[in-house]
Amino acid sequence: MTKQFLTAQETSLYFFNGKVSTALIYRLAAKRDLPSIRVGKRLLINLDQLKVKYA
């Protein structure tokens, strides 16, 4: 089973190979430049939409 959502840290490490900080991930999500949702305090980024936008 594959993951459909990544945390900000996972997005930074695995999708952007650590070249983008987690702080930038949070800022991009706040500006709606990243496809994301909030579950409580946790930010989750939709992996499929992220691939479409940045791959």
Secondary structure as UniProt FT lines:
FT   STRAND          5..7
FT   HELIX           8..10
FT   HELIX           11..15
FT   TURN            17..18
FT   HELIX           22..30
FT   TURN            31..32
FT   STRAND          36..39
FT   TURN            40..41
FT   STRAND          42..46
FT   HELIX           47..54
//
